[in-house]
Structure formats: structure tokens, C-alpha cells
Amino acid sequence: MSISLKNLDGSKATVVSAINVAAEVRKAREAVGYSVDDLAVTCGLVTNEIIEIENGENADPAKLRRIAAALQVPPSDFVPM
């Protein structure tokens, strides 16, 4: 599965692997000291949705924007350079 960066933050279209996005989401979550449960509560998703994203099984841009807002980072932080 891949995700278009354009869908994530409205900028140029760049396709990245959901696995790469997953690693960046996990890294951002851990950087602020959140557990999966903490992040789920903060962004309004259920724990299983966060787990799917961090496992690279789901890279829904709407969910990624919610996670970015909860972690107070730009959505583009989830796209490794």
C-alpha cells in the first residue's frame, strides 16, 4: 500500500510506502511519550486504528492528519525524506 503526500497535506504528489509512514508515526508518537492508547484518546481514533497505521496496514490521510494534530507536528513529518 502507498500513500500520496498530496492527499496528506495538499502539497505536491509524492508516493511513499505505508511502511515508511508507519515507522515515522511510531517515532513521532514515542518522541512525545505517548502510548498507543494515549494517542488514540488524544486524536479520537480507536487503539486498533493506531496499531494498523503503525503496522503499515492503513495509511488513511484523514487519520494521519488527526494523528499529526494530536502530536502537534505537521503531517509531512510522517513522510521520510
C-alpha positions as CSV (number, residue, x, y, z in Angstrom):
1,M,0.0,0.0,0.0
2,S,1.2,3.5,-0.7
3,I,0.0,7.0,0.1
4,S,0.2,10.2,-1.9
5,L,1.7,13.1,0.1
6,K,-0.7,15.3,-1.9
7,N,-3.6,13.6,-0.1
8,L,-1.9,14.1,3.2
9,D,-1.2,17.8,3.3
10,G,-2.3,19.3,-0.1
11,S,1.2,19.7,-1.5
12,K,2.9,18.1,-4.4
13,A,2.1,14.4,-5.1
14,T,4.8,12.1,-3.8
15,V,4.1,8.4,-3.3
16,V,5.6,6.8,-0.3
17,S,5.3,3.3,1.3
18,A,2.8,2.9,4.1
19,I,5.6,1.0,5.9
20,N,7.7,4.1,5.9
21,V,4.8,6.3,7.1
22,A,4.1,3.7,9.8
23,A,7.7,4.0,11.2
24,E,7.5,7.8,11.2
25,V,4.1,7.8,13.0
26,R,5.6,5.4,15.7
27,K,8.7,7.5,16.0
28,A,6.6,10.7,16.5
29,R,4.3,9.1,19.0
30,E,7.3,7.7,21.0
31,A,9.0,11.1,20.9
32,V,6.2,12.7,22.9
33,G,6.0,9.8,25.2
34,Y,2.5,8.6,24.2
35,S,1.4,5.0,24.3
36,V,-0.8,3.8,21.5
37,D,-3.8,4.2,23.9
38,D,-2.8,7.7,24.8
39,L,-2.6,8.7,21.1
40,A,-5.9,7.0,20.3
41,V,-7.7,9.0,23.1
42,T,-6.0,12.3,22.0
43,C,-6.8,12.0,18.3
44,G,-10.2,10.3,18.6
45,L,-9.3,7.1,16.9
46,V,-9.6,3.6,18.4
47,T,-6.5,1.8,19.5
48,N,-6.8,-0.8,16.7
49,E,-6.7,2.0,14.1
50,I,-3.4,3.3,15.5
51,I,-2.0,-0.2,15.6
52,E,-3.0,-0.7,11.9
53,I,-1.3,2.5,10.9
54,E,1.9,1.7,12.8
55,N,1.9,-1.8,11.2
56,G,1.7,-0.3,7.8
57,E,-1.7,-1.8,7.1
58,N,-3.6,1.6,6.9
59,A,-2.3,5.0,5.7
60,D,-5.6,6.9,5.5
61,P,-4.7,10.5,5.0
62,A,-7.6,11.7,7.2
63,K,-6.4,9.6,10.1
64,L,-2.8,10.7,9.6
65,R,-3.9,14.4,9.8
66,R,-5.7,13.6,13.1
67,I,-2.6,11.9,14.5
68,A,-0.4,14.8,13.4
69,A,-2.7,17.3,15.0
70,A,-2.7,15.3,18.3
71,L,1.1,15.1,18.2
72,Q,1.4,18.7,17.2
73,V,3.5,18.0,14.2
74,P,2.9,18.8,10.5
75,P,1.5,15.8,8.6
76,S,4.6,16.0,6.3
77,D,6.7,14.7,9.3
78,F,5.3,11.3,8.5
79,V,6.9,11.2,5.1
80,P,10.6,10.2,5.4
81,M,13.0,12.0,3.1
